[in-house]
Amino acid sequence: MEQRLQFTIVLLTKSGLIFLDELTGGLDISVQAKLLYLLPT
């Protein structure tokens, strides 16, 4: 839960740098793909 909250805060504040550790670990494959598509690289 805390990890989701921190990720949301980073996205809302538009921070320039995000460290992601096992971001998609508990998600199914279709949700993983959608999330990774939305993240800027």
N, C-alpha and C positions, 0 to 999 in steps of 0.2 A: 504494500500500500504506500509506504513512504517513497519507494522508488518511483511509482507512478506520479505521485505529487511533485517530486523534484523534477521529473521530466516535463510535466505540464508547466511548471514555473519557468523552466528554461525556454520552452517554446513560446510562452506568452511574453517573456521579456526580450526575446529575440537576441539572446546571447550569441556572441560570435563563435564560441567554441563549446562543443558538447562532448563529454566523455561517456561513451555507452559501453556498458559491461553486461552482456547477456540480456540485451534489450528484448529479444524475441523468444527467450527461453521457454515461456509457458504458453505460447500462442500456437495456433494451428497454422499450417503452411499458407493458406490463402490470406490470413490476417498478417502474417509475417511479410508476405510479398507487398501487400498494400502499405504497410507501415514503412518498409524500406524504400518504397517508391516515393513516399511523401517527404522523406528526409533529404535535405540538400546535401550534396557532397562537395 
